[in-house]
Amino acid sequence: MDRRPVFDDVHGFIFELYREGLIDGTQVDRIDRLTRPAEYCTRMRAKLDSLRRERPSHLQSQAPLFIEKSLAQDEILPLEWPVTGTTGHDFLEQVSLVLHHPDGEAPVSALWSSLGQATFGEIERATRLEALDTRFAKEFETLRTLLASDFKSNGRAADRDLDPALRAILAVFPVTRSYFADGGDSGADFRAIDRAHLAAQPLLRGDQLAAMGRICQYLADARIDTPERQNILERFESLTTQLAEEAETALARYSRLLSHNGTGGHPGRFSAGIADFHKSNEARQATHPQALLRIATPDTEWGETERGRLMVLSEPEAEWPLKAQQWLEQTRTFLTITSHGPSPVSADAYRIFQSLIASWSLEESGRTGYAERFNRSLLSALRDADQHTNWASPDESYEAACLGFAGKFITGPLQSDLSAYVTRLDNAAALNSLAQALLWMTSQVPRISLNKTQGGFSTQPLSTQRRASTLKHGNPFWRALVTGNQGAADRR
């Protein structure tokens, strides 16, 4: 993409559509996979601006240029990039945080810990180290060798401590990537290196700490203007980008509360206050006032309606830890012995409970074919986690145990308890759905997809006929809220 002929060939059709007025702007996905994203965005902006005069006279305003980029906590979009803003993953998390009750964090976290599970930070670090030992072993070894060679040739000691020091930095790097190789020298890049240096210290000892300090200083020292350093920077930033995408595996393993497990989310954070939400909006308004906002993506396991239900589990009134412990005890007879012991393991059983809560229909008509759709969703989640089964070599006995466990739950006596519990949550869940929609539509520029699903669950079938029937015969929203048990909805 850095080569002009390649750039022109790849984007020729898009530019032609823009010139003719058939599209008004463009969105670039996976921007951080490019070696020089700032240079790419500058080239895109220049080309779109040059075509404005050739568009129909009433369509000559500047083209919006959006980029798909998940921002880490406290990360901002590089201000020097000539883009309109991101596609809104950051807003998805900000809305989610403000709708979770902070008093639910301690009991829900205690429950997750009682299942023998680690924090999200620990799980994310473990998945990155696994990836360095397997999928990215060659890339890591090349980077380590280049660093050792450059250190040695320039009088910097290359020692056995370089390997663990580099691994530790990569395992804890706090953002998707820095942009030193793209000419970046902003405070954000230096802060990322400093934060990685600090976070990696507990993982190292003795001379390893000194080796890590040398690596961090080298990466951030623009005075070392050599082709060798440029090559190392490009490889380092490419590797941190690939490792950041391993967060998808970590998300599949971390089930403390599934309402947090969306693309771009940071489920180690449980909730945030209203002031934090406003602060985030004000910061985005100050730098990218036309940035897109979204409350769901095709990549998230659950849509906004399902997450609205799961968010209620953070409410003290929901008594979720108590209910989950009851179900774990009541389903002991559902377990099957596999090579992993009694299966599913407790953490996966806990995930199944949450998945059932998110997707369970209170109407009999909504359960037609439900088990088949639920099983497909569950298999995907289990394989994505890459622990007891995976896509490359599925463990069929473990998968069968998980599917059988879920099947016994929804066809046996516990089905009525599931329905009763979902009914108890549903009014508050409806308010969460409404709150998400209101915040989405009133904050900045909502991103509306043509394939946007109805406010039903993604595990349920959707058709134009069903959508029309709902609009014609469905109860008004206010009536749905004021009927039945109010529960936590009263307090909200």
C-alpha positions in Angstrom: 0.0 0.0 0.0 3.0 2.3 0.4 3.6 2.1 -3.3 1.7 4.7 -5.3 0.6 2.3 -8.2 -0.7 -0.2 -5.7 -2.6 2.5 -3.8 -4.2 3.8 -7.0 -5.2 0.3 -8.2 -6.8 -0.7 -4.9 -8.7 2.5 -4.5 -9.6 3.3 -8.2 -13.2 2.1 -8.0 -13.8 3.9 -4.7 -12.5 7.1 -6.1 -14.6 6.8 -9.2 -17.8 6.3 -7.1 -16.8 9.4 -5.1 -16.1 11.4 -8.2 -19.6 10.6 -9.7 -21.3 11.5 -6.4 -22.5 7.9 -5.7 -20.8 7.9 -2.3 -20.0 10.8 0.0 -17.1 9.4 1.9 -15.3 6.2 2.9 -14.4 4.0 5.9 -11.0 2.3 6.2 -10.9 -0.9 8.3 -7.8 -2.3 10.1 -5.9 0.9 9.7 -3.2 -0.2 12.2 -2.2 -3.1 10.0 -0.6 -0.6 7.7 3.1 0.2 8.2 2.5 3.9 7.8 -1.1 4.7 8.6 -0.6 8.4 8.9 1.0 8.6 5.5 -1.9 6.5 4.1 -4.5 8.8 5.7 -2.8 11.9 4.3 -2.7 10.4 0.8 -6.4 9.4 1.1 -7.4 12.9 2.2 -5.4 14.6 -0.5 -6.9 12.4 -3.2 -10.5 12.8 -2.0 -10.0 16.6 -1.7 -8.6 16.8 -5.3 -11.8 15.0 -6.6 -14.2 17.4 -4.9 -14.2 19.8 -7.8 -15.2 17.0 -10.2 -18.3 16.0 -8.2 -21.8 17.4 -8.8 -21.9 21.0 -7.8 -24.2 20.4 -4.8 -21.9 17.6 -3.4 -18.6 19.4 -3.1 -18.3 19.5 0.7 -15.3 17.7 2.2 -15.6 13.9 2.2 -15.8 12.2 5.6 -12.9 9.8 6.1 -13.6 7.3 9.0 -11.1 4.7 10.3 -11.8 1.6 12.2 -9.6 1.7 15.3 -10.2 0.4 18.8 -8.8 3.0 21.2 -7.3 1.7 24.5 -8.2 3.2 27.8 -6.9 6.8 27.8 -5.8 6.6 24.2 -6.7 9.3 21.7 -6.7 9.2 17.9 -3.4 10.8 16.6 -4.4 14.5 16.0 -2.1 14.8 13.0 -4.1 12.2 11.0 -6.4 14.1 8.6 -9.5 11.9 9.4 -13.0 12.6 10.5 -12.9 10.2 13.3 -13.2 6.5 14.2 -16.2 4.2 13.5 -17.2 4.3 17.2 -15.9 1.3 19.1 -14.8 3.6 21.8 -18.3 5.0 22.3 -19.7 1.4 22.5 -17.6 0.8 25.6 -18.3 4.2 27.2 -22.0 3.6 27.0 -21.6 0.1 28.4 -19.6 1.4 31.4 -22.0 4.0 32.4 -24.9 1.5 32.4 -23.2 -1.0 34.7 -23.8 -0.6 38.5 -20.5 -0.1 40.4 -21.9 -2.0 43.4 -22.0 -5.1 41.4 -18.3 -5.3 40.7 -17.1 -6.8 44.0 -19.6 -9.7 44.2 -19.5 -10.5 40.5 -15.6 -10.5 40.6 -15.6 -12.7 43.7 -17.8 -15.2 41.9 -15.6 -15.2 38.9 -12.5 -15.7 41.1 -14.2 -18.5 42.9 -14.4 -20.4 39.6 -10.6 -20.4 39.6 -10.3 -17.7 37.0 -7.8 -14.8 36.6 -8.3 -11.1 35.9 -8.6 -9.9 32.4 -5.2 -8.4 32.4 -3.7 -11.8 33.4 -5.6 -13.6 30.8 -4.7 -11.1 28.0 -1.1 -11.3 28.9 -1.2 -15.1 28.9 -2.8 -15.2 25.4 -0.2 -12.8 24.0 2.7 -15.0 25.4 1.0 -18.1 23.9 0.9 -16.4 20.6 4.5 -15.4 20.8 5.4 -19.0 21.4 3.2 -20.3 18.5 1.7 -18.2 15.7 4.2 -15.3 16.0 7.3 -17.3 17.0 9.1 -16.5 13.7 8.2 -12.8 13.8 9.5 -12.6 17.4 12.7 -14.4 16.7 13.4 -12.1 13.7 12.8 -9.0 15.8 14.9 -10.3 18.7 17.8 -11.1 16.3 17.7 -7.7 14.6 17.7 -6.0 18.0 20.6 -8.1 19.3 22.6 -7.4 16.1 22.0 -3.7 16.2 22.8 -3.5 19.9 26.0 -5.4 19.3 27.2 -3.3 16.3 26.5 -0.1 18.2 28.2 -1.0 21.4 25.0 -1.8 23.3 25.5 -5.1 25.1 23.4 -7.9 23.5 22.8 -10.5 26.2 20.6 -13.4 27.2 18.3 -11.1 29.0 17.1 -9.5 25.8 14.7 -12.3 25.0 12.6 -12.2 28.2 12.8 -8.4 28.3 11.4 -8.1 24.8 8.7 -10.7 25.5 7.6 -8.8 28.6 7.2 -5.5 26.7 5.2 -7.2 24.0 3.0 -9.0 26.5 1.9 -5.8 28.3 2.1 -3.1 25.6 -0.9 -0.9 26.5 -2.1 0.3 23.1 -2.4 -1.4 19.7 0.8 0.2 18.5 3.1 3.2 18.5 3.7 5.2 15.3 7.5 5.9 15.5 8.1 4.1 12.2 5.5 6.4 10.6 7.3 9.5 11.7 5.3 9.8 14.9 6.9 11.5 17.8 3.8 12.6 19.8 3.6 12.4 23.6 1.2 9.5 23.2 3.9 7.3 21.6 6.4 8.1 24.4 3.7 7.5 27.1 3.0 4.1 25.6 6.6 3.1 25.9 6.8 4.4 29.4 3.6 2.5 30.4 4.9 -0.7 28.9 8.2 -0.2 30.8 6.3 0.2 34.1 3.9 -2.7 33.5 6.6 -5.1 32.5 8.7 -4.6 35.6 6.9 -7.2 37.8 7.6 -9.8 35.1 11.4 -9.4 35.1 14.2 -9.5 37.6 17.8 -8.4 37.9 19.7 -7.8 34.6 16.4 -8.4 32.7 15.2 -5.1 33.9 18.3 -3.3 32.6 17.8 -5.0 29.2 14.2 -3.8 29.1 15.3 -0.3 29.8 17.7 -0.4 26.9 15.0 -1.7 24.6 12.5 1.0 25.6 15.2 3.8 25.3 16.2 2.5 21.8 12.6 2.4 20.5 11.9 5.9 21.6 15.2 7.5 20.6 14.6 9.4 17.4 18.3 10.4 17.3 19.1 6.9 16.1 18.1 7.6 12.5 19.3 4.5 10.7 17.7 2.0 8.3 18.3 -0.8 10.9 16.2 1.1 13.6 13.5 1.8 11.0 13.2 -1.9 10.2 13.1 -2.8 13.8 10.4 -0.2 14.5 8.3 -1.4 11.7 8.5 -5.0 12.8 7.9 -4.1 16.5 4.8 -2.1 15.6 3.5 -4.8 13.3 3.9 -7.4 16.1 2.2 -5.3 18.8 -0.7 -4.8 16.4 -1.1 -8.6 15.8 -0.8 -9.3 19.5 -3.4 -6.6 20.3 -5.8 -8.6 18.0 -5.2 -11.5 20.4 -7.6 -9.7 22.7 -10.4 -11.5 20.9 -9.1 -14.8 22.3 -8.8 -13.2 25.8 -12.4 -11.9 25.5 -13.6 -15.4 24.7 -11.9 -16.7 27.8 -13.0 -13.9 30.2 -16.6 -14.3 31.2 -16.9 -12.3 34.4 -19.8 -10.4 32.7 -20.4 -11.0 29.0 -22.0 -7.6 28.5 -18.5 -6.1 28.5 -17.1 -8.5 25.9 -17.5 -6.4 22.7 -14.9 -5.6 20.1 -12.8 -2.7 21.4 -14.0 -3.3 24.9 -11.8 -3.6 28.0 -13.7 -5.9 30.3 -11.2 -5.4 33.1 -13.1 -2.1 33.7 -16.5 -2.8 35.2 -18.3 0.6 35.3 -17.8 4.4 35.1 -19.7 7.4 36.4 -21.8 9.8 34.4 -19.1 12.5 34.7 -16.6 10.1 33.0 -19.1 9.6 30.2 -19.5 13.3 29.7 -15.7 13.8 29.8 -15.2 11.2 27.1 -17.8 12.9 24.9 -16.3 16.3 25.4 -12.8 15.1 24.5 -14.1 13.5 21.3 -16.2 16.6 20.5 -13.1 18.8 20.9 -10.9 16.8 18.5 -13.3 14.9 16.1 -16.8 16.3 16.4 -18.1 14.3 13.4 -16.8 10.9 14.6 -19.2 8.0 14.3 -20.9 6.4 17.3 -22.1 2.8 17.6 -23.6 0.6 20.2 -23.2 -2.7 18.4 -20.9 -4.2 15.7 -21.1 -7.3 13.6 -18.0 -8.5 15.5 -19.6 -8.5 18.9 -21.1 -11.7 20.3 -24.1 -9.9 21.6 -26.1 -7.0 20.2 -27.2 -4.0 22.2 -30.5 -5.7 23.3 -28.8 -8.8 24.7 -26.2 -6.6 26.4 -28.9 -4.5 27.9 -30.2 -7.7 29.6 -26.7 -8.8 30.7 -26.0 -5.3 32.1 -28.8 -5.8 34.6 -26.7 -8.6 36.2 -24.5 -5.9 37.6 -27.4 -4.5 39.6 -27.5 -5.6 43.3 -31.2 -6.2 43.0 -30.6 -8.9 40.4 -28.7 -11.0 42.9 -26.8 -12.6 40.1 -24.0 -14.2 42.0 -26.5 -16.0 44.2 -28.5 -17.2 41.2 -25.4 -18.4 39.4 -24.2 -20.3 42.4 -27.6 -22.0 42.7 -27.5 -23.0 39.0 -24.0 -24.3 39.3 -25.1 -26.5 42.2 -28.4 -27.6 40.5 -26.6 -28.6 37.3 -24.0 -30.9 38.8 -25.9 -33.9 37.4 -25.7 -32.4 33.9 -21.9 -32.7 33.8 -20.1 -35.3 31.7 -16.7 -36.8 32.3 -14.2 -35.9 29.5 -10.4 -35.6 29.4 -10.9 -32.2 31.1 -12.7 -33.8 34.0 -16.3 -33.0 34.8 -17.4 -31.0 31.8 -18.2 -28.3 31.0 -15.7 -26.7 33.5 -17.3 -24.2 35.8 -16.2 -21.1 33.9 -17.8 -22.5 30.7 -21.0 -23.4 32.6 -21.1 -19.9 33.9 -20.7 -18.5 30.4 -23.6 -20.8 29.2 -25.8 -19.4 32.0 -25.1 -15.8 30.8 -25.6 -16.7 27.2 -29.0 -18.3 28.0 -30.1 -15.2 29.9 -29.1 -12.9 27.0 -30.8 -14.9 24.3 -33.8 -16.6 26.0 -37.2 -15.6 24.5 -40.1 -15.2 26.9 -42.5 -16.1 24.0 -42.9 -19.7 22.9 -42.9 -18.5 19.3 -39.4 -17.1 19.7 -38.0 -20.5 20.7 -38.6 -22.3 17.4 -35.2 -23.6 16.4 -33.6 -21.9 19.4 -31.5 -24.8 20.5 -29.8 -25.2 17.1 -29.0 -21.5 16.9 -27.8 -21.4 20.5 -25.5 -24.4 19.9 -23.9 -22.7 16.9 -23.2 -19.6 18.9 -21.9 -21.6 21.9 -19.6 -23.7 19.7 -18.1 -20.6 18.2 -17.4 -19.1 21.6 -15.8 -22.3 22.9 -13.5 -22.6 19.9 -12.6 -18.9 19.9 -11.4 -19.3 23.5 -8.9 -22.0 22.3 -8.7 -23.7 25.7 -10.6 -27.0 25.8 -11.4 -27.0 22.1 -10.5 -24.9 19.1 -11.1 -24.4 15.4 -8.0 -26.3 14.2 -8.6 -29.5 16.2 -12.0 -29.5 17.9 -12.4 -31.6 21.0 -15.7 -33.2 20.1 -16.3 -34.9 23.4 -15.9 -31.6 25.3 -18.1 -29.8 22.8 -20.8 -32.5 23.1 -20.6 -32.2 26.9 -21.2 -28.4 26.7 -24.0 -28.7 24.2 -25.6 -31.5 26.3 -25.3 -29.4 29.4 -27.1 -26.4 27.7 -29.7 -28.7 26.2 -30.6 -30.3 29.6 -30.9 -26.8 31.1 -33.4 -25.5 28.6 -35.5 -28.7 28.3 -35.6 -29.7 31.9 -37.1 -28.4 35.1 -34.7 -25.4 35.2 -36.3 -23.9 32.1 -39.1 -22.4 34.2 -36.5 -20.9 36.6 -34.7 -19.4 33.6 -37.9 -17.9 32.3 -38.8 -16.5 35.7 -35.3 -15.0 36.2 -35.3 -13.4 32.7 -38.8 -12.0 33.4 -37.5 -10.5 36.6 -34.7 -8.7 34.6 -36.7 -7.7 31.6 -38.1 -4.3 32.5 -34.7 -3.0 33.6 -33.2 -4.6 30.4 -35.7 -2.7 28.3 -34.6 0.5 30.0 -31.0 -0.3 29.3 -31.9 -0.8 25.6 -33.7 2.5 25.6 -30.8 4.3 27.4 -28.3 3.0 24.9 -30.4 4.2 22.0 -30.9 7.6 23.5 -27.3 8.1 24.3 -26.3 6.9 20.8 -28.8 9.1 19.0 -28.1 12.3 21.0 -24.3 12.4 21.6 -22.7 12.9 18.1 -23.1 11.1 14.8 -24.8 7.7 15.2 -23.6 5.0 12.8 -26.6 3.3 11.4 -26.1 0.1 9.4 -28.6 -1.1 6.8 -28.3 -4.6 8.2 -29.1 -3.4 11.8 -31.0 -6.1 13.6 -34.3 -5.6 15.3 -34.4 -5.2 19.1 -34.7 -9.0 19.4 -31.9 -11.4 20.1 -29.3 -12.3 17.5 -29.9 -16.0 18.2 -33.5 -15.6 17.0 -34.5 -15.6 13.4 -35.3 -12.2 11.8 -37.4 -11.5 8.8 -39.1 -8.6 7.1 -42.5 -10.1 7.9 -41.7 -10.4 11.6 -40.4 -6.8 11.7 -43.6 -5.6 10.0 -45.8 -7.6 12.3 -44.0 -6.2 15.4 -44.6 -2.7 14.2 -48.3 -3.4 13.5 -49.3 -5.6 16.4 -46.6 -5.1 19.1 -47.3 -3.4 22.4 -46.1 0.2 22.8 -42.8 0.4 24.6 -44.3 2.3 27.5 -46.9 -0.5 28.1 -44.1 -3.1 28.1 -42.4 -1.1 30.8 -45.3 -0.6 33.2 -46.6 -4.2 33.1 -45.1 -7.0 35.2 -42.6 -6.9 38.0 -40.6 -3.7 38.0 -37.7 -5.0 40.0 -34.5 -2.9 39.5 -36.3 -0.8 36.9 -38.0 1.2 39.6 -34.7 2.4 41.0 -33.4 3.3 37.6 
